[in-house]
Amino acid sequence: MDIRERLDGLSRGELAGLIIVVIALLAGVGLWYTRSLPRPVDVATTAGSVAPVVQSPFAPSPGAAPAVAVASGSVSASASVSAAPTLIVDVAGAVRKPGVFEFAPGDRVIDAVERAGGALDKADLTLLNLAAPLTDGQQILVPKKGAAAPSGAPVTGGVPGGPTTLVNINTADEPTLETLNGVGPVLAAAIIQYRTEHGPFASIDQLDEVSGIGPATLEDLRSQVTV
């Protein structure tokens, strides 16, 4: 007997029960299949939004670190890198635009000369170490041609406070005197005129008698000159 003959032999009640069983079986299979499919995940926050980590105020952990808000794709403010320090350098002497300029760590003396508009035609850059690194508070003093110490050693600009070689105020010419901090063409000429009229300086303190040199200028020159 085949399935059709068996179905024809069932009563109306048996046939209805069989249909209910089949429907229930199909529903169960459909429910199982639906649950086996991958389910989409709802994203609560978009990329780049802040997802704070909240610590319960009712049960704080002893010694636990405070909760920190973490931003996706961004760096925490506490881990930010501080800006590199700025170097403040005074560029003076035989340059086109002397003044005080800002530089970055690693910049060299040549960078300072170029920032000041470049050297004048009368400048002698051979007396400078153009490759020397800059330091904060430094003064770059670009000397003029012919500026040299009496001993024959060149006047070395580019160091804080002026030249490292003392200038002899009894023998130095006007360009050499102008390499001193606080001495310009007028004051250099006054020094030469004084020693011409009164003879060589007996001491550095005698500079106080030169017109235009007061106590403050004298103290500034004391560490730069000799007799």
C-alpha positions in Angstrom: 0.0 0.0 0.0 1.5 3.4 -1.0 1.3 6.7 0.9 -1.7 7.9 -1.1 -3.8 4.8 -0.2 -2.8 5.2 3.4 -3.9 8.8 3.4 -7.2 7.9 1.9 -7.7 5.3 4.6 -7.4 7.9 7.4 -10.4 9.5 9.0 -11.0 13.2 8.9 -9.7 13.6 12.5 -6.6 11.6 11.9 -5.9 13.6 8.7 -6.2 16.9 10.6 -3.9 15.7 13.3 -1.3 14.6 10.7 -1.5 18.1 9.1 -0.9 19.8 12.5 2.1 17.6 13.2 3.6 18.4 9.7 3.0 22.1 10.2 4.6 22.0 13.7 7.6 20.1 12.3 8.1 22.7 9.5 7.7 25.6 11.9 10.4 24.1 14.1 12.8 23.6 11.2 12.2 27.1 10.1 12.8 28.5 13.5 16.1 26.6 13.9 17.2 27.8 10.4 16.4 31.4 11.3 18.4 31.3 14.5 21.4 29.7 12.8 21.7 32.7 10.4 24.4 35.4 11.4 22.8 38.3 13.3 23.8 41.9 12.7 25.5 43.6 15.6 24.3 47.1 16.5 27.2 49.6 16.9 26.4 51.9 19.8 29.0 54.5 18.9 30.5 55.6 15.6 34.3 55.6 14.9 36.0 58.4 16.6 33.3 58.9 19.3 34.3 58.7 22.9 33.3 55.6 24.9 33.8 56.5 28.6 34.7 53.8 31.0 32.7 54.5 34.2 33.7 53.2 37.6 31.0 52.6 40.0 30.9 55.2 42.8 29.4 52.6 45.2 32.2 50.1 45.1 35.5 51.8 44.3 38.5 49.6 44.0 41.3 50.6 46.4 44.3 52.0 44.6 42.5 51.6 41.2 43.3 54.0 38.5 40.6 56.6 37.6 38.4 55.8 34.6 39.7 57.4 31.4 37.6 58.2 28.3 39.2 56.5 25.3 38.6 58.0 21.8 38.8 55.6 18.9 41.5 56.7 16.4 42.8 59.5 18.7 45.6 59.9 21.1 44.9 60.5 24.8 45.7 64.0 26.0 47.8 62.6 28.8 50.0 60.9 26.2 50.4 63.9 23.9 53.9 64.9 23.0 54.9 68.3 24.2 56.1 70.8 21.6 59.8 71.1 21.0 61.4 73.9 22.9 62.2 77.1 21.0 65.7 78.7 20.9 65.9 82.5 21.2 69.0 83.8 19.5 70.3 87.4 19.0 71.9 87.9 15.6 74.0 91.1 15.5 77.0 92.6 13.7 77.5 92.7 9.9 74.1 91.3 8.8 71.3 93.0 6.9 68.5 92.6 9.5 70.0 92.2 13.0 67.6 91.2 15.7 66.3 88.5 18.0 64.8 85.4 16.3 63.3 82.1 17.2 64.9 78.8 16.1 64.3 75.1 16.5 66.7 72.7 18.2 69.3 71.5 15.7 69.5 74.8 13.8 73.0 76.1 13.0 74.9 79.4 13.0 74.4 79.6 9.2 70.6 79.4 9.7 70.8 82.4 12.1 72.9 84.4 9.6 70.4 83.7 6.8 67.4 84.5 9.1 68.9 87.9 9.7 68.9 88.7 6.0 72.3 87.3 5.2 75.8 88.8 5.8 76.8 92.2 4.5 79.6 92.5 1.9 81.9 93.8 4.6 81.3 90.7 6.8 84.0 88.1 7.3 82.2 84.7 7.7 85.5 82.9 7.9 85.8 84.0 11.5 82.5 82.2 12.4 81.9 78.5 12.8 78.8 78.3 10.6 78.2 74.7 11.4 78.0 75.2 15.2 74.6 74.4 16.7 72.6 77.2 18.2 71.8 77.4 22.0 69.1 79.3 23.8 70.1 82.8 24.8 73.1 82.8 22.4 74.3 85.9 20.5 75.7 85.5 17.0 78.0 88.4 16.4 79.0 88.5 12.7 82.4 90.3 12.5 83.6 92.7 9.8 86.6 92.0 7.5 89.8 92.8 9.3 88.4 92.1 12.7 91.1 90.1 14.5 92.7 90.0 18.0 96.2 91.6 18.4 97.6 88.1 18.9 96.6 87.2 15.4 93.8 84.8 16.6 90.5 85.6 14.9 87.7 87.1 16.9 85.2 84.3 17.2 81.6 85.4 17.1 78.6 83.2 17.7 79.0 82.6 21.4 76.8 84.0 24.2 78.0 87.4 25.5 80.4 88.3 22.6 83.8 87.2 21.4 85.9 84.7 23.3 89.2 86.5 22.5 89.8 89.7 24.5 90.3 92.8 22.3 93.2 95.1 23.2 91.7 98.6 23.3 95.2 100.2 22.8 95.9 98.4 19.5 92.5 97.4 18.0 91.3 99.3 15.0 87.8 100.6 14.5 86.3 97.5 12.9 87.7 95.3 15.7 86.3 97.6 18.4 82.9 97.4 16.7 82.8 93.7 17.3 82.4 94.4 21.0 78.9 94.2 22.5 77.6 97.8 22.9 80.2 99.4 20.7 79.1 101.0 17.4 81.0 103.1 14.9 80.6 106.3 17.0 81.9 104.8 20.2 84.7 102.9 18.4 85.8 106.2 16.9 85.6 107.9 20.4 87.9 105.2 21.9 90.5 105.7 19.1 90.3 109.4 19.5 90.8 109.3 23.2 93.9 107.1 23.1 95.3 109.3 20.2 95.0 112.4 22.4 95.8 111.0 25.8 98.1 108.0 25.0 97.5 104.3 25.6 95.0 103.2 28.2 96.6 102.4 31.5 93.7 100.3 32.7 90.2 99.2 31.6 88.7 101.6 34.1 90.1 104.5 32.1 87.4 103.7 29.5 85.0 105.6 31.8 86.7 108.8 30.6 85.7 108.2 27.0 82.7 110.2 25.8 79.7 107.9 25.5 80.9 105.2 27.9 79.2 105.2 31.3 79.4 102.8 34.3 77.0 100.3 32.8 78.8 100.2 29.4 82.1 99.9 31.2 81.0 96.9 33.2 79.7 95.3 29.9 83.0 95.8 28.2 85.2 94.7 31.2 84.9 91.0 30.3 85.6 91.6 26.6 88.7 93.9 26.5 92.2 94.1 27.8 95.1 96.6 27.7 
